[in-house]
């Protein structure tokens, strides 16, 4: 069963209803109870089915808060990748990080990488 099919499984539907009920059918971020609601996983663990998590790993969000949450998650992943690249670049080029000039170069490099990852838009 692939990832997308898991969301159609009766066990997920049961878990979803349980979480929505627990959260009083209300977005836990903005308190909206009129819009379409989503049950959001706070984290995923490789190899687990979407319903095989403790309830504290779920939160009810409206469609807009859910979308924004994923955008922030994606941005943070890109940012962490850039920081990892900077560390690797610094280590591979024997750069001493305490050097002020090098820190400025690293910051510019980081911002340039984020800009490229962000489709050329400023971050």
The first five atom37 places (N, CA, C, CB, O) and aatype in JSON, in Angstrom:
{
  "aatype": [20, 20, 20, 20, 20, 20, 20, 20, 20, 20, 20, 20, 20, 20, 20, 20, 20, 20, 20, 20, 20, 20, 20, 20, 20, 20, 20, 20, 20, 20, 20, 20, 20, 20, 20, 20, 20, 20, 20, 20, 20, 20, 20, 20, 20, 20, 20, 20, 20, 20, 20, 20, 20, 20, 20, 20, 20, 20, 20, 20, 20, 20, 20, 20, 20, 20, 20, 20, 20, 20, 20, 20, 20, 20, 20, 20, 20, 20, 20, 20, 20, 20, 20, 20, 20, 20, 20, 20, 20, 20, 20, 20, 20, 20, 20, 20, 20, 20, 20, 20, 20, 20, 20, 20, 20, 20, 20, 20, 20, 20, 20, 20, 20, 20, 20, 20, 20, 20, 20, 20, 20, 20, 20],
  "atom_mask": [
    [1, 1, 1, 1, 1],
    [1, 1, 1, 1, 1],
    [1, 1, 1, 1, 1],
    [1, 1, 1, 1, 1],
    [1, 1, 1, 1, 1],
    [1, 1, 1, 1, 1],
    [1, 1, 1, 1, 1],
    [1, 1, 1, 1, 1],
    [1, 1, 1, 1, 1],
    [1, 1, 1, 1, 1],
    [1, 1, 1, 1, 1],
    [1, 1, 1, 1, 1],
    [1, 1, 1, 1, 1],
    [1, 1, 1, 1, 1],
    [1, 1, 1, 1, 1],
    [1, 1, 1, 1, 1],
    [1, 1, 1, 1, 1],
    [1, 1, 1, 1, 1],
    [1, 1, 1, 1, 1],
    [1, 1, 1, 1, 1],
    [1, 1, 1, 1, 1],
    [1, 1, 1, 1, 1],
    [1, 1, 1, 1, 1],
    [1, 1, 1, 1, 1],
    [1, 1, 1, 1, 1],
    [1, 1, 1, 1, 1],
    [1, 1, 1, 1, 1],
    [1, 1, 1, 1, 1],
    [1, 1, 1, 1, 1],
    [1, 1, 1, 1, 1],
    [1, 1, 1, 1, 1],
    [1, 1, 1, 1, 1],
    [1, 1, 1, 1, 1],
    [1, 1, 1, 1, 1],
    [1, 1, 1, 1, 1],
    [1, 1, 1, 1, 1],
    [1, 1, 1, 1, 1],
    [1, 1, 1, 1, 1],
    [1, 1, 1, 1, 1],
    [1, 1, 1, 1, 1],
    [1, 1, 1, 1, 1],
    [1, 1, 1, 1, 1],
    [1, 1, 1, 1, 1],
    [1, 1, 1, 1, 1],
    [1, 1, 1, 1, 1],
    [1, 1, 1, 1, 1],
    [1, 1, 1, 1, 1],
    [1, 1, 1, 1, 1],
    [1, 1, 1, 1, 1],
    [1, 1, 1, 1, 1],
    [1, 1, 1, 1, 1],
    [1, 1, 1, 1, 1],
    [1, 1, 1, 1, 1],
    [1, 1, 1, 1, 1],
    [1, 1, 1, 1, 1],
    [1, 1, 1, 1, 1],
    [1, 1, 1, 1, 1],
    [1, 1, 1, 1, 1],
    [1, 1, 1, 1, 1],
    [1, 1, 1, 1, 1],
    [1, 1, 1, 1, 1],
    [1, 1, 1, 1, 1],
    [1, 1, 1, 1, 1],
    [1, 1, 1, 1, 1],
    [1, 1, 1, 1, 1],
    [1, 1, 1, 1, 1],
    [1, 1, 1, 1, 1],
    [1, 1, 1, 1, 1],
    [1, 1, 1, 1, 1],
    [1, 1, 1, 1, 1],
    [1, 1, 1, 1, 1],
    [1, 1, 1, 1, 1],
    [1, 1, 1, 1, 1],
    [1, 1, 1, 1, 1],
    [1, 1, 1, 1, 1],
    [1, 1, 1, 1, 1],
    [1, 1, 1, 1, 1],
    [1, 1, 1, 1, 1],
    [1, 1, 1, 1, 1],
    [1, 1, 1, 1, 1],
    [1, 1, 1, 1, 1],
    [1, 1, 1, 1, 1],
    [1, 1, 1, 1, 1],
    [1, 1, 1, 1, 1],
    [1, 1, 1, 1, 1],
    [1, 1, 1, 1, 1],
    [1, 1, 1, 1, 1],
    [1, 1, 1, 1, 1],
    [1, 1, 1, 1, 1],
    [1, 1, 1, 1, 1],
    [1, 1, 1, 1, 1],
    [1, 1, 1, 1, 1],
    [1, 1, 1, 1, 1],
    [1, 1, 1, 1, 1],
    [1, 1, 1, 1, 1],
    [1, 1, 1, 1, 1],
    [1, 1, 1, 1, 1],
    [1, 1, 1, 1, 1],
    [1, 1, 1, 1, 1],
    [1, 1, 1, 1, 1],
    [1, 1, 1, 1, 1],
    [1, 1, 1, 1, 1],
    [1, 1, 1, 1, 1],
    [1, 1, 1, 1, 1],
    [1, 1, 1, 1, 1],
    [1, 1, 1, 1, 1],
    [1, 1, 1, 1, 1],
    [1, 1, 1, 1, 1],
    [1, 1, 1, 1, 1],
    [1, 1, 1, 1, 1],
    [1, 1, 1, 1, 1],
    [1, 1, 1, 1, 1],
    [1, 1, 1, 1, 1],
    [1, 1, 1, 1, 1],
    [1, 1, 1, 1, 1],
    [1, 1, 1, 1, 1],
    [1, 1, 1, 1, 1],
    [1, 1, 1, 1, 1],
    [1, 1, 1, 1, 1],
    [1, 1, 1, 1, 1],
    [1, 1, 1, 1, 1],
    [1, 1, 1, 1, 1],
    [1, 1, 1, 1, 1]
  ],
  "atom_positions": [
    [[0.86, -1.17, 0.0], [0.0, 0.0, 0.0], [0.91, 1.24, 0.0], [-0.98, 0.0, 1.24], [1.76, 1.39, 0.88]],
    [[0.72, 2.12, -0.98], [1.56, 3.31, -1.03], [1.06, 4.38, -0.07], [1.61, 3.87, -2.47], [-0.01, 4.25, 0.53]],
    [[1.85, 5.42, 0.07], [1.57, 6.48, 1.04], [0.18, 7.1, 0.82], [2.64, 7.57, 0.94], [-0.58, 7.26, 1.77]],
    [[-0.14, 7.42, -0.41], [-1.42, 8.06, -0.73], [-2.6, 7.13, -0.42], [-1.45, 8.48, -2.21], [-3.64, 7.58, 0.06]],
    [[-2.44, 5.86, -0.71], [-3.51, 4.89, -0.45], [-3.79, 4.74, 1.05], [-3.15, 3.52, -1.05], [-4.91, 4.42, 1.45]],
    [[-2.77, 4.95, 1.87], [-2.96, 4.83, 3.32], [-4.01, 5.8, 3.84], [-1.64, 5.06, 4.04], [-4.71, 5.5, 4.81]],
    [[-4.12, 6.97, 3.21], [-5.1, 7.96, 3.66], [-6.54, 7.57, 3.31], [-4.78, 9.3, 3.04], [-7.48, 8.2, 3.79]],
    [[-6.71, 6.54, 2.5], [-8.05, 6.03, 2.18], [-8.42, 4.85, 3.06], [-8.12, 5.63, 0.71], [-9.57, 4.41, 3.05]],
    [[-7.47, 4.33, 3.81], [-7.68, 3.14, 4.63], [-8.62, 3.45, 5.8], [-6.33, 2.6, 5.14], [-8.53, 4.53, 6.39]],
    [[-9.51, 2.52, 6.16], [-10.43, 2.73, 7.28], [-9.72, 3.04, 8.61], [-11.3, 1.5, 7.46], [-10.25, 3.77, 9.44]],
    [[-8.52, 2.48, 8.81], [-7.8, 2.77, 10.06], [-7.38, 4.23, 10.14], [-6.56, 1.88, 10.18], [-7.39, 4.82, 11.22]],
    [[-7.02, 4.83, 8.98], [-6.7, 6.26, 8.99], [-7.97, 7.07, 9.21], [-6.02, 6.67, 7.67], [-7.96, 8.04, 9.97]],
    [[-9.04, 6.7, 8.55], [-10.3, 7.43, 8.7], [-10.75, 7.44, 10.16], [-11.4, 6.81, 7.81], [-11.22, 8.46, 10.67]],
    [[-10.6, 6.32, 10.84], [-10.95, 6.23, 12.25], [-10.05, 7.14, 13.09], [-10.85, 4.77, 12.75], [-10.54, 7.87, 13.95]],
    [[-8.74, 7.09, 12.85], [-7.78, 7.93, 13.58], [-8.08, 9.41, 13.33], [-6.32, 7.59, 13.17], [-8.06, 10.22, 14.25]],
    [[-8.36, 9.74, 12.09], [-8.65, 11.12, 11.7], [-9.86, 11.65, 12.47], [-8.91, 11.21, 10.19], [-9.81, 12.75, 13.02]],
    [[-10.94, 10.87, 12.5], [-12.14, 11.29, 13.22], [-11.88, 11.43, 14.72], [-13.28, 10.29, 12.98], [-12.42, 12.33, 15.38]],
    [[-11.07, 10.56, 15.25], [-10.7, 10.61, 16.66], [-9.98, 11.92, 16.99], [-9.82, 9.41, 17.03], [-10.27, 12.56, 18.01]],
    [[-9.06, 12.33, 16.13], [-8.29, 13.56, 16.35], [-9.18, 14.78, 16.16], [-7.07, 13.63, 15.4], [-9.13, 15.72, 16.96]],
    [[-9.99, 14.78, 15.12], [-10.91, 15.91, 14.9], [-11.84, 16.1, 16.1], [-11.73, 15.69, 13.61], [-12.09, 17.22, 16.53]],
    [[-12.35, 15.0, 16.62], [-13.23, 15.06, 17.79], [-12.47, 15.56, 19.01], [-13.84, 13.67, 18.07], [-12.96, 16.42, 19.75]],
    [[-11.27, 15.04, 19.23], [-10.44, 15.47, 20.36], [-10.23, 16.98, 20.33], [-9.09, 14.75, 20.34], [-10.24, 17.64, 21.37]],
    [[-10.02, 17.53, 19.12], [-9.74, 18.96, 18.95], [-11.01, 19.79, 18.73], [-8.79, 19.16, 17.78], [-10.94, 20.94, 18.3]],
    [[-12.14, 19.19, 19.03], [-13.44, 19.89, 18.93], [-13.72, 20.45, 17.53], [-13.5, 21.02, 19.93], [-14.35, 21.49, 17.39]],
    [[-13.26, 19.75, 16.52], [-13.51, 20.13, 15.12], [-13.12, 21.58, 14.88], [-14.99, 19.9, 14.76], [-13.84, 22.34, 14.21]],
    [[-11.96, 21.96, 15.43], [-11.5, 23.34, 15.36], [-10.0, 23.35, 15.06], [-11.8, 24.11, 16.68], [-9.24, 22.55, 15.6]],
    [[-9.59, 24.28, 14.19], [-8.17, 24.46, 13.91], [-7.48, 24.88, 15.2], [-7.93, 25.52, 12.78], [-7.9, 25.83, 15.86]],
    [[-6.44, 24.16, 15.57], [-5.74, 24.43, 16.81], [-4.77, 25.6, 16.71], [-5.0, 23.21, 17.26], [-4.17, 26.0, 17.7]],
    [[-4.63, 26.15, 15.48], [-3.76, 27.3, 15.29], [-4.56, 28.61, 15.3], [-2.99, 27.17, 13.99], [-4.21, 29.54, 16.02]],
    [[-5.64, 28.67, 14.51], [-6.38, 29.93, 14.37], [-7.8, 29.86, 14.92], [-6.43, 30.34, 12.91], [-8.54, 30.85, 14.88]],
    [[-8.19, 28.71, 15.43], [-9.52, 28.49, 16.03], [-10.66, 28.5, 15.02], [-9.78, 29.53, 17.08], [-11.82, 28.61, 15.42]],
    [[-10.37, 28.4, 13.73], [-11.4, 28.33, 12.69], [-12.13, 27.0, 12.81], [-10.77, 28.5, 11.27], [-11.51, 25.94, 12.89]],
    [[-13.45, 27.06, 12.81], [-14.24, 25.83, 12.82], [-15.25, 25.8, 11.67], [-14.97, 25.68, 14.15], [-16.21, 25.03, 11.7]],
    [[-15.02, 26.65, 10.67], [-15.91, 26.71, 9.52], [-15.26, 26.15, 8.25], [-16.35, 28.15, 9.28], [-15.95, 25.62, 7.38]],
    [[-13.95, 26.27, 8.15], [-13.23, 25.84, 6.94], [-12.99, 24.34, 6.95], [-11.88, 26.59, 6.82], [-13.23, 23.67, 7.95]],
    [[-12.52, 23.83, 5.81], [-12.12, 22.43, 5.71], [-10.98, 22.18, 6.69], [-11.7, 22.06, 4.25], [-10.03, 22.96, 6.77]],
    [[-11.08, 21.09, 7.44], [-10.07, 20.76, 8.44], [-9.21, 19.6, 7.98], [-10.73, 20.44, 9.77], [-9.68, 18.69, 7.29]],
    [[-7.94, 19.63, 8.37], [-6.98, 18.58, 8.07], [-6.39, 18.07, 9.39], [-5.86, 19.09, 7.11], [-6.26, 18.83, 10.35]],
    [[-6.05, 16.8, 9.42], [-5.31, 16.26, 10.56], [-3.86, 16.16, 10.1], [-5.88, 14.85, 11.03], [-3.52, 15.42, 9.17]],
    [[-3.02, 16.91, 10.78], [-1.61, 17.05, 10.39], [-0.72, 16.19, 11.27], [-1.17, 18.52, 10.48], [-0.86, 16.19, 12.5]],
    [[0.2, 15.47, 10.65], [1.25, 14.74, 11.37], [2.33, 15.75, 11.76], [1.86, 13.57, 10.51], [2.81, 16.5, 10.91]],
    [[2.7, 15.78, 13.02], [3.78, 16.67, 13.45], [5.12, 16.15, 12.96], [3.79, 16.82, 14.98], [6.04, 16.93, 12.71]],
    [[5.24, 14.82, 12.82], [6.45, 14.22, 12.26], [6.07, 12.87, 11.65], [7.57, 14.04, 13.35], [5.07, 12.25, 12.01]],
    [[6.9, 12.45, 10.71], [6.74, 11.12, 10.11], [7.93, 10.26, 10.5], [6.6, 11.21, 8.55], [9.06, 10.74, 10.64]],
    [[7.66, 8.98, 10.67], [8.72, 8.02, 10.97], [8.71, 6.98, 9.86], [8.54, 7.36, 12.39], [7.69, 6.33, 9.61]],
    [[9.84, 6.83, 9.21], [9.96, 5.9, 8.09], [9.49, 4.5, 8.51], [11.41, 5.85, 7.59], [9.88, 3.98, 9.55]],
    [[8.66, 3.91, 7.66], [8.2, 2.55, 7.88], [6.86, 2.44, 8.61], [9.23, 1.81, 8.64], [6.27, 1.37, 8.66]],
    [[6.39, 3.54, 9.17], [5.1, 3.51, 9.86], [3.97, 3.86, 8.91], [5.1, 4.47, 11.06], [4.14, 4.67, 7.99]],
    [[2.83, 3.25, 9.13], [1.61, 3.62, 8.42], [1.13, 4.95, 9.0], [0.49, 2.5, 8.53], [1.46, 5.29, 10.14]],
    [[0.36, 5.7, 8.23], [-0.05, 7.04, 8.66], [-0.89, 7.03, 9.93], [-0.82, 7.72, 7.56], [-0.98, 8.05, 10.61]],
    [[-1.5, 5.92, 10.27], [-2.34, 5.83, 11.47], [-1.59, 5.22, 12.66], [-3.58, 5.01, 11.18], [-2.15, 5.14, 13.76]],
    [[-0.35, 4.8, 12.48], [0.41, 4.11, 13.52], [1.23, 5.07, 14.4], [1.34, 3.09, 12.89], [2.41, 4.83, 14.66]],
    [[0.61, 6.12, 14.85], [1.26, 7.12, 15.69], [0.39, 7.37, 16.92], [1.51, 8.44, 14.91], [-0.82, 7.19, 16.89]],
    [[1.04, 7.8, 18.01], [0.29, 8.23, 19.18], [-0.45, 9.51, 18.85], [1.24, 8.43, 20.41], [-0.03, 10.28, 17.99]],
    [[-1.56, 9.73, 19.53], [-2.4, 10.89, 19.22], [-1.7, 12.23, 19.4], [-3.62, 10.86, 20.09], [-2.06, 13.2, 18.74]],
    [[-0.7, 12.3, 20.28], [-0.01, 13.58, 20.47], [0.78, 14.0, 19.23], [0.93, 13.48, 21.67], [1.21, 15.15, 19.14]],
    [[0.96, 13.09, 18.29], [1.69, 13.42, 17.06], [0.8, 14.1, 16.01], [2.31, 12.15, 16.48], [1.27, 14.47, 14.94]],
    [[-0.49, 14.24, 16.32], [-1.44, 14.83, 15.37], [-2.0, 16.14, 15.9], [-2.59, 13.85, 15.09], [-2.11, 16.35, 17.11]],
    [[-2.34, 17.03, 14.96], [-3.0, 18.28, 15.3], [-4.0, 18.61, 14.2], [-1.96, 19.43, 15.49], [-3.74, 18.37, 13.02]],
    [[-5.14, 19.15, 14.59], [-6.15, 19.58, 13.62], [-5.82, 20.99, 13.18], [-7.58, 19.5, 14.23], [-5.64, 21.89, 13.99]],
    [[-5.75, 21.17, 11.85], [-5.48, 22.47, 11.26], [-6.48, 22.75, 10.14], [-4.04, 22.55, 10.73], [-6.91, 21.83, 9.45]],
    [[-6.84, 24.01, 9.97], [-7.66, 24.38, 8.81], [-6.78, 24.26, 7.56], [-8.26, 25.83, 8.96], [-5.56, 24.14, 7.66]],
    [[-7.4, 24.3, 6.41], [-6.67, 24.13, 5.16], [-5.54, 25.15, 5.0], [-7.64, 24.24, 3.98], [-4.44, 24.8, 4.58]],
    [[-5.83, 26.41, 5.34], [-4.83, 27.47, 5.18], [-3.65, 27.3, 6.15], [-5.49, 28.84, 5.39], [-2.5, 27.42, 5.74]],
    [[-3.93, 27.03, 7.42], [-2.84, 26.82, 8.39], [-2.02, 25.59, 8.03], [-3.42, 26.68, 9.83], [-0.81, 25.57, 8.23]],
    [[-2.68, 24.56, 7.5], [-1.97, 23.35, 7.08], [-1.02, 23.66, 5.92], [-2.98, 22.25, 6.67], [0.12, 23.21, 5.92]],
    [[-1.49, 24.42, 4.95], [-0.67, 24.8, 3.8], [0.54, 25.62, 4.26], [-1.5, 25.61, 2.78], [1.67, 25.35, 3.85]],
    [[0.29, 26.6, 5.11], [1.37, 27.46, 5.61], [2.38, 26.64, 6.41], [0.8, 28.61, 6.47], [3.59, 26.83, 6.3]],
    [[1.87, 25.72, 7.22], [2.75, 24.86, 8.02], [3.7, 24.06, 7.15], [1.93, 23.92, 8.87], [4.88, 23.92, 7.48]],
    [[3.17, 23.52, 6.04], [4.04, 22.75, 5.14], [5.04, 23.65, 4.43], [3.21, 21.98, 4.12], [6.17, 23.23, 4.18]],
    [[4.64, 24.87, 4.09], [5.59, 25.8, 3.47], [6.74, 26.11, 4.42], [4.87, 27.11, 3.05], [7.9, 26.16, 4.01]],
    [[6.42, 26.31, 5.69], [7.46, 26.58, 6.69], [8.36, 25.36, 6.84], [6.83, 26.96, 8.06], [9.58, 25.5, 6.9]],
    [[7.76, 24.17, 6.91], [8.56, 22.93, 7.02], [9.52, 22.8, 5.84], [7.63, 21.7, 7.08], [10.69, 22.49, 6.02]],
    [[9.0, 23.05, 4.63], [9.84, 22.94, 3.43], [10.97, 23.97, 3.45], [8.99, 23.12, 2.16], [12.1, 23.66, 3.08]],
    [[10.66, 25.18, 3.89], [11.69, 26.22, 3.97], [12.75, 25.82, 4.99], [11.06, 27.59, 4.35], [13.95, 26.0, 4.74]],
    [[12.33, 25.29, 6.14], [13.29, 24.88, 7.17], [14.18, 23.75, 6.67], [12.55, 24.44, 8.44], [15.38, 23.73, 6.97]],
    [[13.63, 22.8, 5.91], [14.43, 21.71, 5.35], [15.48, 22.27, 4.39], [13.53, 20.68, 4.63], [16.64, 21.86, 4.41]],
    [[15.06, 23.22, 3.53], [16.0, 23.83, 2.6], [17.1, 24.57, 3.36], [15.27, 24.79, 1.64], [18.27, 24.48, 3.01]],
    [[16.69, 25.31, 4.38], [17.65, 26.07, 5.18], [18.66, 25.13, 5.85], [16.93, 26.92, 6.25], [19.86, 25.4, 5.84]],
    [[18.18, 24.03, 6.42], [19.07, 23.07, 7.06], [20.03, 22.44, 6.04], [18.26, 21.97, 7.75], [21.19, 22.21, 6.36]],
    [[19.54, 22.18, 4.83], [20.41, 21.66, 3.77], [21.5, 22.67, 3.42], [19.59, 21.32, 2.52], [22.66, 22.29, 3.21]],
    [[21.13, 23.94, 3.38], [22.12, 24.98, 3.07], [23.16, 25.06, 4.18], [21.43, 26.35, 2.89], [24.36, 25.16, 3.9]],
    [[22.72, 25.02, 5.43], [23.67, 25.06, 6.54], [24.62, 23.87, 6.49], [22.94, 25.09, 7.89], [25.81, 24.01, 6.76]],
    [[24.1, 22.71, 6.15], [24.94, 21.52, 6.03], [25.96, 21.72, 4.9], [24.07, 20.26, 5.76], [27.13, 21.34, 5.04]],
    [[25.53, 22.3, 3.79], [26.45, 22.57, 2.68], [27.55, 23.52, 3.11], [25.69, 23.17, 1.49], [28.72, 23.34, 2.74]],
    [[27.19, 24.53, 3.89], [28.19, 25.49, 4.36], [29.2, 24.8, 5.26], [27.52, 26.65, 5.12], [30.41, 25.01, 5.13]],
    [[28.71, 23.95, 6.18], [29.63, 23.21, 7.06], [30.58, 22.35, 6.24], [28.84, 22.33, 8.06], [31.79, 22.33, 6.48]],
    [[30.01, 21.63, 5.25], [30.85, 20.77, 4.4], [31.85, 21.6, 3.61], [29.98, 19.94, 3.44], [33.02, 21.23, 3.5]],
    [[31.4, 22.73, 3.07], [32.28, 23.62, 2.31], [33.42, 24.11, 3.19], [31.48, 24.81, 1.74], [34.58, 24.1, 2.79]],
    [[33.07, 24.54, 4.41], [34.08, 25.06, 5.33], [35.08, 23.98, 5.71], [33.41, 25.62, 6.6], [36.29, 24.22, 5.72]],
    [[34.59, 22.8, 6.02], [35.47, 21.71, 6.44], [36.35, 21.22, 5.29], [34.65, 20.54, 6.99], [37.54, 20.96, 5.48]],
    [[35.77, 21.12, 4.1], [36.53, 20.62, 2.95], [37.58, 21.61, 2.48], [35.59, 20.31, 1.81], [38.54, 21.22, 1.82]],
    [[37.41, 22.89, 2.8], [38.37, 23.9, 2.37], [39.22, 24.42, 3.52], [37.63, 25.05, 1.71], [39.85, 25.47, 3.42]],
    [[39.22, 23.66, 4.64], [40.03, 24.0, 5.81], [39.85, 25.46, 6.24], [41.49, 23.74, 5.51], [40.83, 26.14, 6.54]],
    [[38.64, 25.9, 6.27], [38.35, 27.28, 6.65], [38.16, 27.34, 8.17], [37.08, 27.82, 5.91], [37.44, 26.52, 8.75]],
    [[38.8, 28.31, 8.79], [38.62, 28.52, 10.23], [37.41, 29.44, 10.4], [39.91, 29.14, 10.89], [37.43, 30.58, 9.94]],
    [[36.38, 28.95, 11.05], [35.12, 29.69, 11.13], [35.19, 30.95, 11.97], [34.07, 28.8, 11.68], [34.34, 31.83, 11.81]],
    [[36.16, 31.07, 12.84], [36.23, 32.25, 13.7], [36.69, 33.47, 12.93], [37.16, 31.99, 14.87], [36.58, 34.59, 13.42]],
    [[37.21, 33.28, 11.75], [37.67, 34.39, 10.93], [36.46, 35.18, 10.46], [38.52, 33.87, 9.71], [35.56, 34.62, 9.82]],
    [[36.42, 36.47, 10.77], [35.26, 37.31, 10.46], [34.97, 37.35, 8.96], [35.49, 38.72, 10.97], [33.8, 37.3, 8.56]],
    [[35.98, 37.43, 8.14], [35.8, 37.47, 6.69], [35.12, 36.2, 6.2], [37.15, 37.67, 5.97], [34.2, 36.24, 5.38]],
    [[35.58, 35.07, 6.71], [35.0, 33.79, 6.3], [33.54, 33.71, 6.71], [35.79, 32.62, 6.9], [32.71, 33.21, 5.96]],
    [[33.22, 34.2, 7.93], [31.82, 34.17, 8.36], [30.96, 34.98, 7.41], [31.69, 34.71, 9.8], [29.85, 34.56, 7.08]],
    [[31.45, 36.14, 6.97], [30.68, 36.96, 6.03], [30.5, 36.24, 4.7], [31.36, 38.32, 5.81], [29.43, 36.3, 4.1]],
    [[31.55, 35.56, 4.24], [31.45, 34.79, 3.0], [30.41, 33.68, 3.17], [32.83, 34.2, 2.61], [29.6, 33.45, 2.28]],
    [[30.44, 32.99, 4.31], [29.48, 31.92, 4.56], [28.05, 32.43, 4.58], [29.79, 31.23, 5.87], [27.15, 31.78, 4.06]],
    [[27.84, 33.6, 5.17], [26.49, 34.17, 5.21], [26.02, 34.51, 3.8], [26.46, 35.44, 6.1], [24.88, 34.22, 3.45]],
    [[26.89, 35.11, 3.0], [26.52, 35.42, 1.61], [26.23, 34.14, 0.84], [27.64, 36.22, 0.92], [25.26, 34.07, 0.09]],
    [[27.09, 33.13, 1.03], [26.89, 31.85, 0.36], [25.54, 31.24, 0.75], [28.04, 30.88, 0.72], [24.81, 30.73, -0.1]],
    [[25.24, 31.3, 2.05], [23.98, 30.75, 2.56], [22.79, 31.48, 1.93], [23.92, 30.86, 4.1], [21.85, 30.84, 1.46]],
    [[22.83, 32.8, 1.91], [21.73, 33.57, 1.33], [21.58, 33.31, -0.17], [21.95, 35.07, 1.59], [20.46, 33.21, -0.67]],
    [[22.7, 33.2, -0.87], [22.64, 32.89, -2.3], [22.02, 31.52, -2.54], [24.05, 32.94, -2.92], [21.2, 31.36, -3.45]],
    [[22.42, 30.53, -1.73], [21.84, 29.17, -1.87], [20.34, 29.19, -1.6], [22.54, 28.19, -0.91], [19.57, 28.58, -2.34]],
    [[19.93, 29.89, -0.54], [18.5, 29.96, -0.22], [17.73, 30.66, -1.34], [18.29, 30.7, 1.12], [16.62, 30.24, -1.68]],
    [[18.32, 31.7, -1.9], [17.67, 32.41, -3.0], [17.47, 31.48, -4.18], [18.5, 33.64, -3.41], [16.39, 31.48, -4.79]],
    [[18.5, 30.68, -4.52], [18.38, 29.72, -5.63], [17.32, 28.67, -5.33], [19.72, 29.04, -5.9], [16.53, 28.32, -6.2]],
    [[17.31, 28.17, -4.1], [16.32, 27.16, -3.72], [14.91, 27.74, -3.71], [16.65, 26.58, -2.34], [13.93, 27.01, -3.9]],
    [[14.81, 29.02, -3.51], [13.52, 29.7, -3.43], [13.1, 30.22, -4.81], [13.58, 30.85, -2.42], [12.24, 31.1, -4.89]],
    [[13.67, 29.7, -5.86], [13.31, 30.1, -7.22], [13.76, 31.49, -7.6], [11.85, 30.01, -7.38], [13.13, 32.14, -8.43]],
    [[14.84, 31.97, -6.99], [15.37, 33.28, -7.34], [14.75, 34.4, -6.52], [15.15, 33.55, -8.8], [15.16, 35.56, -6.65]],
    [[13.78, 34.09, -5.67], [13.13, 35.12, -4.86], [13.94, 35.36, -3.6], [11.68, 34.72, -4.51], [14.62, 34.47, -3.1]],
    [[13.84, 36.59, -3.09], [14.53, 36.91, -1.84], [13.91, 36.14, -0.7], [14.47, 38.42, -1.56], [12.71, 35.87, -0.7]],
    [[14.73, 35.78, 0.28], [14.24, 35.02, 1.45], [13.99, 35.97, 2.6], [15.24, 33.93, 1.86], [13.57, 35.53, 3.67]]
  ]
}
